[in-house]
Amino acid sequence: LGVVYTRQVSILPTRAGWMLGFTLALLLVSSINYQLNLGYLLTFLLSGCAVVGMHVCHGNLRGVTLHLQPPAPVHASQAVALLVRFSSERKRARYGLGLGVVPNGREPLHLAWSDVPAQGSSVLQLAWPAPRRGLLSLPALTVQTLFPLGTFRVWSVWRPAAQVLVYPAPEANAPPLPPGE
């Protein structure tokens, strides 16, 4: 039904990434102040590791293909099950991919996590509580990764062009039907 190829990805440091940056700046200032050559070595070695981690994190998400299965109709009190298949054509596996429903343009509350094997695919199932009955458009989905160091968060937002039908909820403890003629 819906297919997206993640080309547009965003990247920002996590709290651990900001703390690593602050620590590296502190190490650099200390190395300059006390003229420590081994301090320079440690600072630039850790900075290089952070830059390589950022590059690997970005490459882990870029190019993943997402396929959405058509959602089945549900009743108003039930959650809509969304089946999304990740697939990758790369010769290396992709680790730590998370998928979540974005409620009203905010951060996703819960993420489902999966690894995608090399030149393979994996399936994730999400549950989305439908806000009302009727023919509803699906909410935006976000796919993200923190692999390998957890210092950067790379994500992409997907707005699938799919709809789901939500029936009215059946009445609990309904009276019996009248006898037929």
LUMRO-270013 format. One record per residue (C-alpha): residue number from 0; residue in one letter; x, y, z. Coordinates in Angstrom, 3 decimals. Example, Ala and Ser with C-alpha at 12.3 -4.5 7.8 and 13.67 -1.06 7.14 Angstrom:
// LUMRO-270013
(0, a, (12.300, -4.500, 7.800))
(1, s, (13.670, -1.060, 7.140))
// end
This chain:
// LUMRO-270013
(0, l, (0.000, 0.000, 0.000))
(1, g, (2.404, 2.699, 1.156))
(2, v, (6.083, 2.627, 0.245))
(3, v, (8.692, 5.160, 1.291))
(4, y, (12.408, 5.233, 0.693))
(5, t, (14.112, 7.157, 3.500))
(6, r, (16.298, 9.727, 1.804))
(7, q, (15.472, 12.786, 3.863))
(8, v, (16.754, 12.139, 7.339))
(9, s, (17.389, 14.560, 10.178))
(10, i, (20.112, 14.277, 12.783))
(11, l, (20.596, 15.920, 16.183))
(12, p, (22.707, 15.059, 19.224))
(13, t, (21.057, 13.286, 22.130))
(14, r, (21.606, 14.353, 25.736))
(15, a, (24.603, 12.029, 25.862))
(16, g, (25.880, 13.646, 22.650))
(17, w, (25.584, 17.141, 24.111))
(18, m, (27.408, 15.949, 27.217))
(19, l, (30.140, 14.420, 25.061))
(20, g, (30.500, 17.726, 23.199))
(21, f, (30.714, 19.651, 26.469))
(22, t, (33.339, 17.221, 27.781))
(23, l, (35.373, 17.518, 24.579))
(24, a, (35.259, 21.318, 24.785))
(25, l, (36.380, 21.152, 28.415))
(26, l, (39.218, 18.786, 27.482))
(27, l, (40.319, 21.104, 24.672))
(28, v, (40.324, 24.189, 26.896))
(29, s, (42.236, 22.303, 29.594))
(30, s, (44.772, 21.034, 27.056))
(31, i, (45.296, 24.549, 25.696))
(32, n, (45.558, 26.060, 29.174))
(33, y, (48.040, 23.523, 30.567))
(34, q, (49.802, 22.818, 27.221))
(35, l, (49.178, 19.071, 27.375))
(36, n, (50.030, 17.293, 24.133))
(37, l, (48.461, 14.031, 25.315))
(38, g, (45.339, 16.042, 26.174))
(39, y, (45.200, 17.204, 22.549))
(40, l, (45.615, 13.601, 21.414))
(41, l, (42.772, 12.388, 23.636))
(42, t, (40.497, 15.288, 22.643))
(43, f, (40.951, 14.840, 18.901))
(44, l, (40.800, 11.047, 19.124))
(45, l, (37.433, 11.215, 20.918))
(46, s, (36.214, 13.925, 18.517))
(47, g, (37.107, 11.716, 15.571))
(48, c, (35.223, 8.799, 17.132))
(49, a, (32.158, 11.026, 17.600))
(50, v, (32.270, 12.204, 13.963))
(51, v, (32.613, 8.623, 12.693))
(52, g, (29.726, 7.594, 14.968))
(53, m, (27.598, 10.385, 13.499))
(54, h, (28.393, 9.227, 9.961))
(55, v, (27.606, 5.569, 10.786))
(56, c, (24.358, 6.564, 12.537))
(57, h, (23.227, 8.550, 9.488))
(58, g, (24.150, 5.715, 7.114))
(59, n, (22.278, 3.195, 9.271))
(60, l, (18.903, 4.818, 8.514))
(61, r, (19.440, 6.315, 5.066))
(62, g, (18.082, 4.107, 2.299))
(63, v, (15.729, 1.909, 4.340))
(64, t, (12.498, 1.121, 2.497))
(65, l, (9.219, 1.007, 4.454))
(66, h, (6.142, -0.878, 3.213))
(67, l, (2.776, -0.496, 4.979))
(68, q, (0.245, -3.333, 4.865))
(69, p, (-3.352, -2.113, 4.433))
(70, p, (-4.862, -1.836, 7.931))
(71, a, (-7.934, -3.950, 8.668))
(72, p, (-11.159, -2.234, 9.779))
(73, v, (-11.719, -2.189, 13.550))
(74, h, (-14.422, -1.211, 16.013))
(75, a, (-14.254, 2.082, 17.912))
(76, s, (-12.953, 0.607, 21.160))
(77, q, (-10.132, -1.338, 19.479))
(78, a, (-6.660, -0.257, 18.407))
(79, v, (-5.680, -0.226, 14.746))
(80, a, (-2.857, -2.671, 14.001))
(81, l, (-0.269, -1.253, 11.591))
(82, l, (2.128, -3.738, 9.984))
(83, v, (5.231, -2.090, 8.541))
(84, r, (7.962, -4.021, 6.753))
(85, f, (11.504, -2.630, 6.732))
(86, s, (13.670, -3.760, 3.831))
(87, s, (17.264, -3.041, 2.951))
(88, e, (19.306, -3.700, -0.169))
(89, r, (22.619, -2.985, 1.570))
(90, k, (25.161, -5.752, 2.133))
(91, r, (25.440, -4.890, 5.834))
(92, a, (22.793, -5.268, 8.502))
(93, r, (21.040, -2.249, 9.990))
(94, y, (20.749, -2.263, 13.757))
(95, g, (18.433, -0.557, 16.212))
(96, l, (15.697, 0.859, 13.972))
(97, g, (12.707, 2.148, 15.921))
(98, l, (9.249, 2.923, 14.558))
(99, g, (6.519, 4.862, 16.351))
(100, v, (3.261, 6.730, 15.824))
(101, v, (3.598, 10.524, 16.075))
(102, p, (0.590, 11.828, 18.037))
(103, n, (-0.333, 15.372, 16.969))
(104, g, (3.126, 16.336, 15.702))
(105, r, (4.931, 15.548, 18.974))
(106, e, (7.565, 12.990, 19.837))
(107, p, (6.419, 9.358, 19.610))
(108, l, (5.484, 7.929, 22.987))
(109, h, (6.440, 4.298, 22.358))
(110, l, (8.737, 2.851, 19.739))
(111, a, (8.901, -0.683, 18.385))
(112, w, (12.512, -1.711, 17.692))
(113, s, (13.938, -4.078, 15.114))
(114, d, (17.114, -4.992, 13.266))
(115, v, (17.119, -5.451, 9.501))
(116, p, (19.389, -8.201, 8.148))
(117, a, (21.696, -7.616, 5.205))
(118, q, (19.697, -7.555, 1.955))
(119, g, (16.625, -8.660, 3.887))
(120, s, (13.553, -7.378, 5.658))
(121, s, (11.822, -7.418, 9.023))
(122, v, (8.249, -6.691, 10.078))
(123, l, (7.127, -4.445, 12.934))
(124, q, (3.616, -4.171, 14.322))
(125, l, (2.335, -0.963, 15.913))
(126, a, (-0.950, -0.289, 17.652))
(127, w, (-2.680, 3.046, 17.163))
(128, p, (-5.797, 3.934, 19.194))
(129, a, (-8.256, 5.473, 16.745))
(130, p, (-9.636, 8.747, 18.166))
(131, r, (-13.133, 8.386, 16.652))
(132, r, (-15.141, 6.290, 14.247))
(133, g, (-15.388, 6.758, 10.499))
(134, l, (-12.883, 6.741, 7.659))
(135, l, (-9.650, 8.045, 9.199))
(136, s, (-6.309, 8.936, 7.705))
(137, l, (-3.359, 7.248, 9.370))
(138, p, (-1.132, 9.431, 11.566))
(139, a, (2.472, 10.214, 10.768))
(140, l, (5.035, 7.551, 11.601))
(141, t, (8.624, 8.194, 12.596))
(142, v, (11.545, 5.858, 12.081))
(143, q, (14.690, 6.537, 14.075))
(144, t, (17.992, 5.067, 15.175))
(145, l, (20.596, 5.767, 17.848))
(146, f, (23.104, 3.178, 16.604))
(147, p, (26.144, 2.878, 17.198))
(148, l, (27.045, 5.132, 20.143))
(149, g, (23.737, 6.687, 21.192))
(150, t, (25.217, 10.190, 20.897))
(151, f, (23.150, 11.118, 17.831))
(152, r, (19.499, 10.581, 16.976))
(153, v, (18.715, 10.162, 13.297))
(154, w, (15.055, 10.150, 12.271))
(155, s, (12.701, 10.493, 9.359))
(156, v, (8.958, 11.210, 9.425))
(157, w, (6.612, 9.291, 7.123))
(158, r, (3.028, 10.318, 6.446))
(159, p, (1.415, 7.280, 4.791))
(160, a, (-1.366, 7.993, 2.314))
(161, a, (-3.640, 5.305, 3.744))
(162, q, (-6.955, 5.252, 5.527))
(163, v, (-8.613, 2.909, 7.985))
(164, l, (-12.311, 2.315, 8.573))
(165, v, (-13.400, 2.440, 12.228))
(166, y, (-16.847, 0.944, 12.833))
(167, p, (-19.077, 2.010, 15.746))
(168, a, (-18.497, -0.050, 18.870))
(169, p, (-21.016, -2.848, 19.365))
(170, e, (-23.286, -2.407, 22.352))
(171, a, (-22.240, -4.340, 25.425))
(172, n, (-25.015, -6.395, 27.023))
(173, a, (-27.409, -5.765, 24.144))
(174, p, (-30.992, -6.977, 24.603))
(175, p, (-31.927, -10.127, 22.654))
(176, l, (-33.364, -9.769, 19.191))
(177, p, (-37.150, -10.039, 18.948))
(178, p, (-38.429, -13.432, 17.829))
(179, g, (-38.811, -13.705, 14.094))
(180, e, (-41.985, -14.729, 12.307))
// end
